[in-house]
Amino acid sequence: MLKNFSLFIALRYLKPKRTYVSIITLISIVGVTLGVTVLIVVIAVMTGFEKKLEQVILGFEPHLRVEQQRTLYPDRRVEISDVGREDGRWDVVRERLKAIPEVLSADPYVMGQVLLQFGPEDARRQAALTMMGAAEDSASLKKRIGEILQEGEFDLGYSAEEGKFGCLVSLQFARNNPGIGLGAHIEAFSTVDVAPIVGDLLAAADNDKLSDEDLRERVKQLTDSIQTPKDLVVKGIFDSARYGDTILVPLETGQDLYELDTDVHGIALELKDPFMADLVNRDQVRQVLPGNWIAVSWIQRHKQLFDTVRNERGMMYFVLFFIILVAAFSTMNTMITVTVQKRQEIGVMKALGARVWQIVGVFIVQGMIVGCIGSVSGLGIASLVLHYRNSLRDFLAERMGLSIFPEEMYGVSEIPAQIVSGDLAIICMGAFVLCTLAALPPAYMVARLDPARALRD
């Protein structure tokens, strides 16, 4: 006891004695536990959500997109004086990009909006999706899609039995449209001519000089000018809620829908390290591109999204730490109450020779014990909550109707979570330090206590 005087007295003061001081002490420990638990769970989910976003994006999108600037060069089949036809051809640009050491693959693609028609003849349905036309032999895309493929296979080739090319749709699109599954037949229309046709139809309808017969003839001419649809058959279904409005088609089909002949919209690059995309783009890719080509990394395209997630995580750190701070103030209140109640006992100990630092140590140790118990308990409870997070979500949704982390909003089917040791260290050590610092005011009061006055009072 003499060797561990401060620890012995601190444990005596913390021992439950069915008094309101013990209740306040218990509340302090529960407060620290709750704060640590909530903070660990929220930060782990936010971190996991950010990592899941990276996996979803990198599992579908190329690391770098190299595209022609069609806003500056609307007719891509016209020779451009300062670039030159040979220099600006996509196949020439592709060979230059493949020569870069950090580039693993460079695959052409076509991307744009398409109108789909599907279902039985008596109940046809329509939908507008983003089309991505890719080469069937694209090993990098096949690998990425293979990781999120739920049904079927990555097959965009021509089927002699079906007489159609294959396509891939998302699981979310299939769920929302009964009848879309493996083997379903889809007709795809290009949107290139839809806007002018709609404008011509409206203009013809507003023209009072046209007779009914002339109007019908004009409508027939415009509808006949719509491009013949491309017939496709669903060969695979991938699970990606974030890209649920995307359909994968063969490169040739995309080129036909957008009347590109042998041209493409861009080239998709896969790098050895996707997180070096901006650096590779700046130092190497831009150096080999002609003047009418640009390169954009996946980090640039989704910068605002990731910045938003990181800012929200930082705000969560700041806000939720206040729970632990309130618990620390409760701990301080407990120890101040102890100094008032045990004033005479502290005076006796000082009169018997207890040194000031030993008395001060009693309250420092109390704060450390509360912080340690609260941190360890919070860490244990948070680990259990994170382990059973999806089961808890399903239970709350079934029993209370609460929709936690809905798939349609966040684009993930399960609640993601990733525990980072650095975050755990910051949270647990932060709670421990706050509770220890909460012991300083009562320790200061004890240091100024006069034994003679304490015993007399």
C-alpha positions, 0 to 999 in steps of 0.5 A: 500500500505504501509503495502504491499509495495513490493507486490504492486510494484512487481505487478505494474512492472509485469503489461503488458504495451506493452513493451518488458519487458512485453513480456519477462515476459510473455515468462518467465511464458510460459516457466515455464508453458511449463516445468511444463506441460511436466515434469508432463505429462512425469513422470506421463506416466512413472510412469503409465507405470511401474505400468501397467507393474506390473499389467500385469506381476502379472496378468499373472505370479506367484509371485514365480516360484519353479523349478527343475534344469534340467540343473544339473539333466537332467533326472528328473526320475533318483533318486539322491543320496543326495536328495532322491526320496521321498524328491525331488518329486514335490507333496512332495515339494508342500505340504511343500510350502503350509505350509508356512504362506505367501503362498496362493496357490501352483499350478504345471505347465509345460512350454515350446515351442510348434508348432501350426497348425491351419486353414482350410485344404487347407490353414493350418498355423503354429506358435511357441508359449510358452505353459503354462500347468496349472491345471484347478482347479488353483484358483489363475491363474483363478482369474488372467486370469479372470481380463484380459479375453476379450472373452469366459471363463477360461475353460481348461477342456475336452469337450465331445461335441468337443472331445478336451481339451480347451485352451486360447490364447492372443487377439494379437495372434488372431488378427494376425491370422485370423480364431483364435477365440472362438471355433477354433481348434488347433493342438499342437506339442511338440518341444522336438524331433524337433531339433534331427529330423531336424539334422537327416534329414539334415544328411540323405540329405548330405549322398551321399551313400543313394539312393533316395529310401533309403533317402525317406524311412529315411525321412518317418521314421523320420517324423513318429517318430514325436509325435501325435499332441494334439487337442485343442479348443479355449475357451477363449481369454485374452488381454496381449500384453506382453504375446501375444506369450503364449497359456494356455493348460491343465496340462495333455496336457503339460505333454503329449507333453513333455512326463513327465508322472506325473511329472511337470516343476515347482510349481507356488506360489501366495503370500499374498503380491507379493512385499515381494516375494524376502524376502519370497523366501530368508527366508522361501521358500529356507529353505524347498526346496531340493537341486535340486530345485530353486525358482525365484521371479517375481521381479528377473525375470524382474529386468532389465526391471524395472531398465530400466524404473526407470533409464529412469524416473530419466533421464527425471527428470534431462533433463526436469528440464532444461526447467524450469531452462531456464525459470528461467533464462528468469525470471532473465533476465526480472528482471535485465532489470527492475532494469536497466529501473527503476533505478531512480524510485528505487533511489527515493523510497530509498531516500523517506525512503523505506528500502533495504529489501522492495526493495529487496522484490519487485524482490523476490515477482516477482520471486515468482509470476512468479513461482506460475503462471507458476506452477499452469498453468502447473499443470492445462494443464498437468491434461487436457493432461493426461485426454485426452491423448488417444484421443490426441494420436488417433487424432495425429495418424489419422491426422498426422500419428504419432505413439505415445506409440505403443502397439506392442512396449510397450505391452499396448493398451492405454497410462498408466498414474498415478499421484503421489502427491509426484512427483507433489510436487517436480515438482511444488515446484522445479519450484517455488524455481528456479524462486524465486532463479532467483530473487536473482541476481537483488535483490543483484544489488538493495541492492548495489544501491546508491540513490544519484547516481541513481538520478544523473544518 
